[in-house]
Amino acid sequence: MINKNNNITYENCGIPNVDSFYKDKFAHNVSYDIEQNNLYEYNILSLKQMYVYDYIKPNSTVLDFGCGSGVFKILKKLNTYIVGIDMSIIALENAKTLNNYDEVYSLDIFDDFYDKFQNHFDYIISSDVFGHIEFMHKDKVIQRLKQLLKKDGTMIHGIETGDIKYNELSIEDRTKFAIVDGHVGMESEETTTKRFQQYFQNVNTYTPYGIVNDLEEIIKQSQSYDVSYLDPKLIDYLKSKVKDKSFLDAFNISQYCAHKAYEETTPSNTFFNLYGFSFLVCSDKNIIKYSHDKPQSNIQFSTHFYQEEKLNDILFRWSQPYSYINLSHIKNIKLMLNSYIPAYTQKEQNIRILINGKIVKTLLFTNEINSLEYTFVNEEKLSNIKIEFYADSSFTPLLFEENDDNRVLAFNLSILAKETL
């Protein structure tokens, strides 16, 4: 396929060592249990996962090409078997241990090792990958992936699209553009579609993303790509709110609403969908979209909790001074709370625990006691339980350590065990 950018490489985009560049760039030490967040299906951050989710048949085998840290964990709700491939060993460890991927590999996709997967996968998926593949290799990658796909299988790719004229940019401007995320292979939706049509009978392309993005992406575009369409004062305000979880959720849910409005009213071949993010689904059979019920966790965290993290094989979430979890059909649950307040402030900390509005326990943390467990047993077999936490003190990490963590933290919470009704 003829492309004027065919000679563009990482080398002439100012990235001489690709392995080093991607070593930990997309390695995120978080668990992608998105269904534990309130209204996750209406949050623009979950749009990519939920789009792919609706095309996956239960009990399927899935290859996540360029899986990063395992963002498609939600596919495990469909009883899928997921194999992840990525350049970053650090990211693969997160995909395996945090996000339940069944197998992970860091070998190049053209390695003979993958021959054992010929005609093996029901689905091959990717997100934010093809914009990182050099133009000269794109067709070969598609052909290689198709070898691993069952004859009636389906590919679903989320692809960064934009008619970037790399050869018309100076080496300085190319480097400035590519160094942000590694986008050395972005091309238009039309060219991307034609590329896949060479190998598949049916190719559907849909480009919903344009100017409608999540909060952090808008800030990144303003700072790194110089393409912000917003007033600098507004950008400054958004930057000040980026770690306020309630604001962040509200902003990203409103962006989801805006996205849906553009989806219904914006014609094709406009700025809004020529430069954005395309969903491309392709197969040699008829493409099937399912109407899965959206999975719901039996534990819902309030917006006062931050994203899940991992340290020393323990998963936990930091909490603000007030927070709660809603339990649905839980028979019993064992929690562990950790506090650093006495160590930082030399003062004791109390955390009161309420069950459906009634105080049932007060935990006392001191310099000698920084970790306590609490077990709730649902003796009345109630369908819904609300556990609230009230802490009498909190701290902000950047005031005690050299970092930019300006979150307000009171304690962190781990779920050690649970049993459903």
TIZA-395405 format. One line per 8 residues: number of its first residue (from 0); for each residue x, y, z of C-alpha. Coordinates in nm, 3 decimals, always signed. Layout:
BEGIN
NUM) X:Y:Z  ...
END
This chain:
BEGIN
0) +0.000:+0.000:+0.000  +0.149:+0.333:-0.110  +0.203:+0.582:+0.170  +0.409:+0.901:+0.151  +0.519:+0.846:+0.511  +0.664:+0.500:+0.445  +1.018:+0.610:+0.532  +0.919:+0.740:+0.877
8) +1.080:+0.542:+1.160  +1.136:+0.577:+1.532  +1.497:+0.667:+1.452  +1.412:+0.968:+1.238  +1.144:+1.073:+1.488  +1.410:+1.116:+1.755  +1.354:+0.784:+1.937  +1.666:+0.571:+1.878
16) +1.600:+0.311:+2.150  +1.243:+0.181:+2.123  +1.274:-0.078:+2.401  +1.394:+0.183:+2.645  +1.124:+0.428:+2.537  +0.841:+0.182:+2.611  +0.998:+0.011:+2.914  +0.761:+0.167:+3.165
24) +0.579:+0.435:+2.966  +0.244:+0.253:+2.976  +0.310:+0.036:+3.280  +0.040:+0.137:+3.526  +0.034:-0.027:+3.868  -0.347:-0.035:+3.886  -0.627:-0.287:+3.861  -0.882:-0.209:+3.589
32) -1.191:-0.322:+3.782  -1.390:-0.048:+3.614  -1.728:-0.194:+3.710  -1.649:-0.114:+4.074  -1.680:+0.256:+3.992  -2.019:+0.423:+4.001  -2.167:+0.484:+3.654  -1.859:+0.338:+3.488
40) -2.052:+0.257:+3.171  -2.128:+0.629:+3.127  -1.772:+0.748:+3.184  -1.577:+0.840:+2.871  -1.270:+0.670:+3.023  -1.450:+0.335:+2.991  -1.577:+0.389:+2.638  -1.299:+0.191:+2.470
48) -1.335:-0.109:+2.698  -1.712:-0.116:+2.670  -1.703:-0.083:+2.290  -1.487:-0.394:+2.262  -1.687:-0.573:+2.532  -2.003:-0.560:+2.319  -1.839:-0.749:+2.031  -1.696:-1.038:+2.235
56) -1.879:-1.370:+2.256  -1.865:-1.536:+2.600  -1.616:-1.821:+2.652  -1.389:-1.698:+2.372  -1.012:-1.691:+2.334  -0.875:-1.338:+2.299  -0.533:-1.201:+2.201  -0.472:-0.849:+2.333
64) -0.198:-0.714:+2.106  -0.001:-0.439:+2.281  -0.192:-0.507:+2.601  +0.001:-0.271:+2.828  -0.102:-0.327:+3.189  -0.422:-0.512:+3.097  -0.691:-0.252:+3.043  -0.940:-0.508:+2.909
72) -0.979:-0.691:+3.239  -1.356:-0.650:+3.206  -1.356:-0.916:+2.931  -1.292:-1.174:+3.205  -1.657:-1.115:+3.303  -1.742:-1.300:+2.979  -1.531:-1.598:+3.084  -1.273:-1.526:+2.815
80) -0.920:-1.662:+2.806  -0.690:-1.365:+2.743  -0.335:-1.376:+2.610  -0.148:-1.046:+2.628  +0.152:-0.934:+2.422  +0.353:-0.621:+2.495  +0.707:-0.483:+2.477  +0.710:-0.383:+2.842
88) +0.782:-0.662:+3.091  +0.676:-0.429:+3.372  +0.337:-0.370:+3.209  +0.293:-0.742:+3.144  +0.348:-0.818:+3.512  +0.060:-0.582:+3.594  -0.160:-0.745:+3.329  -0.093:-1.087:+3.479
96) -0.104:-1.018:+3.852  -0.341:-0.720:+3.874  -0.574:-0.773:+3.581  -0.608:-1.151:+3.554  -0.466:-1.204:+3.204  -0.412:-1.577:+3.158  -0.085:-1.565:+2.961  +0.150:-1.277:+2.880
104) +0.450:-1.258:+2.645  +0.705:-0.992:+2.551  +0.840:-1.158:+2.236  +0.808:-0.979:+1.902  +0.486:-1.075:+1.722  +0.694:-1.219:+1.434  +0.879:-1.459:+1.664  +0.833:-1.827:+1.574
112) +0.708:-1.883:+1.930  +0.365:-1.758:+1.826  +0.332:-2.018:+1.550  +0.169:-2.241:+1.811  -0.122:-1.995:+1.808  -0.194:-2.028:+1.433  -0.573:-2.014:+1.371  -0.618:-2.007:+1.748
120) -0.794:-1.689:+1.861  -1.163:-1.606:+1.831  -1.077:-1.238:+1.868  -0.767:-1.023:+1.836  -0.800:-0.682:+1.996  -0.583:-0.378:+2.050  -0.618:-0.023:+2.176  -0.381:+0.265:+2.097
128) -0.132:+0.038:+1.920  -0.142:+0.083:+1.542  -0.049:+0.450:+1.569  +0.280:+0.329:+1.721  +0.366:+0.089:+1.436  +0.601:+0.218:+1.166  +0.429:+0.253:+0.828  +0.659:+0.003:+0.657
136) +0.552:-0.269:+0.905  +0.175:-0.213:+0.932  +0.065:-0.452:+0.656  +0.301:-0.725:+0.777  +0.162:-0.692:+1.130  -0.197:-0.724:+1.007  -0.105:-1.033:+0.803  +0.075:-1.188:+1.100
144) -0.220:-1.126:+1.330  -0.457:-1.278:+1.079  -0.247:-1.595:+1.081  -0.320:-1.625:+1.453  -0.693:-1.559:+1.409  -0.943:-1.837:+1.351  -1.084:-1.840:+0.999  -1.417:-1.710:+1.125
152) -1.255:-1.485:+1.387  -1.288:-1.112:+1.436  -1.039:-0.832:+1.495  -1.135:-0.526:+1.698  -0.884:-0.242:+1.705  -0.899:+0.102:+1.863  -0.668:+0.309:+1.643  -0.532:+0.662:+1.678
160) -0.617:+0.835:+1.350  -0.503:+1.162:+1.201  -0.360:+1.266:+0.868  -0.019:+1.356:+1.008  +0.219:+1.460:+0.729  +0.539:+1.348:+0.897  +0.761:+1.413:+0.593  +0.653:+1.776:+0.583
168) +0.763:+1.828:+0.943  +1.114:+1.919:+1.046  +1.304:+1.661:+1.250  +1.253:+1.886:+1.554  +0.875:+1.900:+1.505  +0.853:+1.527:+1.430  +1.044:+1.452:+1.748  +0.831:+1.690:+1.951
176) +0.519:+1.514:+1.826  +0.641:+1.153:+1.850  +0.817:+1.176:+2.186  +0.490:+1.241:+2.372  +0.341:+0.893:+2.323  +0.539:+0.728:+2.045  +0.295:+0.803:+1.765  +0.520:+0.746:+1.463
184) +0.251:+0.580:+1.250  -0.070:+0.779:+1.259  -0.273:+0.794:+0.939  -0.624:+0.893:+0.839  -0.935:+0.687:+0.904  -0.975:+0.635:+0.529  -0.621:+0.502:+0.484  -0.652:+0.284:+0.794
192) -0.976:+0.132:+0.666  -0.829:+0.059:+0.322  -0.530:-0.106:+0.484  -0.749:-0.363:+0.660  -0.978:-0.408:+0.358  -0.683:-0.569:+0.181  -0.711:-0.867:+0.417  -1.074:-0.887:+0.535
200) -1.406:-0.913:+0.353  -1.592:-0.700:+0.608  -1.445:-0.391:+0.768  -1.646:-0.146:+0.977  -1.480:+0.176:+1.093  -1.632:+0.418:+1.338  -1.456:+0.729:+1.467  -1.630:+0.871:+1.774
208) -1.343:+1.065:+1.927  -1.251:+1.412:+1.817  -1.239:+1.703:+2.054  -1.439:+1.508:+2.313  -1.185:+1.356:+2.549  -1.132:+1.283:+2.915  -0.987:+1.549:+3.143  -0.629:+1.423:+3.156
216) -0.613:+1.382:+2.777  -0.732:+1.740:+2.725  -0.460:+1.868:+2.958  -0.199:+1.649:+2.786  -0.298:+1.778:+2.442  -0.267:+2.133:+2.567  +0.075:+2.080:+2.722  +0.235:+1.832:+2.483
224) +0.078:+1.873:+2.141  -0.005:+2.245:+2.149  -0.349:+2.172:+2.005  -0.568:+2.294:+2.289  -0.886:+2.468:+2.178  -0.947:+2.595:+2.532  -0.855:+2.920:+2.706  -0.532:+2.891:+2.911
232) -0.716:+3.005:+3.223  -0.957:+2.716:+3.187  -0.668:+2.474:+3.136  -0.508:+2.605:+3.456  -0.834:+2.548:+3.643  -0.873:+2.195:+3.504  -0.513:+2.115:+3.605  -0.593:+2.224:+3.961
240) -0.889:+1.982:+3.973  -0.735:+1.678:+3.806  -0.684:+1.491:+4.137  -1.028:+1.577:+4.273  -1.202:+1.244:+4.207  -1.557:+1.378:+4.234  -1.479:+1.656:+3.986  -1.292:+1.412:+3.761
248) -1.584:+1.166:+3.748  -1.838:+1.442:+3.688  -1.625:+1.591:+3.408  -1.566:+1.259:+3.234  -1.932:+1.156:+3.259  -2.034:+1.491:+3.109  -1.782:+1.429:+2.831  -1.951:+1.094:+2.768
256) -2.281:+1.280:+2.727  -2.115:+1.527:+2.490  -1.966:+1.237:+2.295  -2.310:+1.081:+2.254  -2.450:+1.411:+2.130  -2.171:+1.448:+1.869  -2.220:+1.086:+1.773  -2.578:+1.161:+1.672
264) -2.527:+1.497:+1.503  -2.174:+1.526:+1.361  -2.142:+1.432:+0.992  -1.852:+1.221:+0.870  -1.536:+1.367:+0.719  -1.513:+1.659:+0.959  -1.243:+1.764:+1.204  -1.434:+1.592:+1.484
272) -1.381:+1.242:+1.349  -1.092:+1.270:+1.105  -0.851:+1.343:+1.388  -0.930:+1.125:+1.681  -0.972:+0.762:+1.772  -1.126:+0.502:+1.541  -1.286:+0.171:+1.629  -1.223:-0.076:+1.349
280) -1.394:-0.417:+1.343  -1.304:-0.664:+1.069  -1.379:-1.026:+0.981  -1.429:-1.261:+0.688  -1.770:-1.349:+0.831  -2.063:-1.126:+0.919  -1.970:-0.899:+1.210  -2.181:-0.965:+1.518
288) -2.246:-0.719:+1.797  -2.393:-0.859:+2.119  -2.629:-0.706:+2.372  -2.452:-0.811:+2.689  -2.583:-0.700:+3.023  -2.329:-0.463:+3.170  -2.148:-0.637:+3.457  -2.199:-0.497:+3.802
296) -1.969:-0.561:+4.095  -2.117:-0.660:+4.429  -1.888:-0.396:+4.582  -1.929:-0.033:+4.475  -1.678:+0.224:+4.600  -1.786:+0.583:+4.657  -1.608:+0.859:+4.467  -1.419:+0.940:+4.788
304) -1.191:+0.644:+4.712  -0.903:+0.674:+4.467  -0.801:+0.425:+4.201  -0.685:+0.084:+4.314  -0.310:+0.036:+4.364  -0.078:-0.248:+4.455  +0.214:-0.266:+4.700  +0.385:-0.584:+4.821
312) +0.117:-0.798:+4.654  -0.160:-0.616:+4.842  -0.436:-0.436:+4.650  -0.576:-0.126:+4.817  -0.751:+0.206:+4.763  -0.671:+0.531:+4.938  -0.967:+0.706:+5.094  -1.054:+1.061:+5.182
320) -1.167:+1.130:+5.544  -1.524:+1.027:+5.457  -1.606:+0.739:+5.224  -1.834:+0.440:+5.189  -1.878:+0.112:+5.006  -2.210:-0.036:+4.895  -2.237:-0.413:+4.919  -2.484:-0.615:+4.714
328) -2.567:-0.974:+4.821  -2.257:-1.006:+5.038  -2.264:-1.269:+5.313  -1.947:-1.149:+5.483  -1.647:-0.935:+5.404  -1.305:-0.897:+5.567  -1.138:-0.557:+5.542  -0.795:-0.425:+5.633
336) -0.739:-0.056:+5.704  -0.394:+0.104:+5.714  -0.308:+0.449:+5.838  +0.012:+0.658:+5.825  -0.139:+0.948:+6.020  +0.034:+0.879:+6.356  +0.370:+0.833:+6.185  +0.341:+1.170:+6.008
344) +0.160:+1.377:+6.271  +0.252:+1.196:+6.595  -0.119:+1.204:+6.680  -0.365:+0.919:+6.718  -0.632:+0.867:+6.453  -0.985:+0.736:+6.498  -1.191:+0.584:+6.218  -1.557:+0.515:+6.290
352) -1.734:+0.246:+6.092  -2.109:+0.270:+6.032  -2.335:-0.005:+5.897  -2.650:+0.132:+5.735  -2.616:+0.450:+5.940  -2.536:+0.296:+6.278  -2.191:+0.313:+6.444  -2.065:-0.041:+6.497
360) -1.689:+0.003:+6.547  -1.421:+0.261:+6.617  -1.067:+0.178:+6.509  -0.779:+0.346:+6.688  -0.446:+0.395:+6.509  -0.129:+0.485:+6.698  +0.245:+0.478:+6.637  +0.234:+0.115:+6.747
368) -0.080:+0.022:+6.550  -0.100:+0.125:+6.184  -0.296:-0.171:+6.045  -0.628:-0.313:+6.168  -0.877:-0.563:+6.033  -1.257:-0.548:+6.042  -1.498:-0.825:+5.943  -1.865:-0.765:+5.870
376) -2.104:-1.061:+5.884  -2.444:-1.010:+5.722  -2.644:-1.209:+5.977  -2.976:-1.063:+5.859  -2.895:-1.158:+5.498  -2.976:-0.810:+5.372  -2.949:-0.760:+4.995  -2.784:-0.419:+5.024
384) -2.544:-0.291:+5.287  -2.374:+0.048:+5.318  -2.048:+0.061:+5.513  -1.934:+0.416:+5.592  -1.597:+0.533:+5.718  -1.539:+0.856:+5.912  -1.174:+0.943:+5.985  -1.091:+1.230:+6.218
392) -0.767:+1.331:+6.040  -0.593:+1.319:+5.703  -0.271:+1.420:+5.529  -0.144:+1.528:+5.188  +0.167:+1.338:+5.071  +0.342:+1.629:+4.900  +0.365:+1.809:+5.235  +0.578:+1.526:+5.375
400) +0.761:+1.386:+5.072  +0.914:+1.517:+4.751  +0.637:+1.440:+4.505  +0.338:+1.605:+4.338  +0.073:+1.394:+4.513  -0.173:+1.653:+4.641  -0.449:+1.407:+4.728  -0.617:+1.430:+5.067
408) -0.566:+1.087:+5.227  -0.699:+0.946:+5.551  -0.639:+0.569:+5.528  -0.618:+0.292:+5.272  -0.856:+0.000:+5.245  -0.794:-0.357:+5.129  -1.051:-0.634:+5.080  -0.891:-0.948:+5.218
416) -1.184:-1.184:+5.162  -1.553:-1.187:+5.080  -1.838:-1.434:+5.044  -2.160:-1.376:+4.855  -2.511:-1.480:+4.960
END
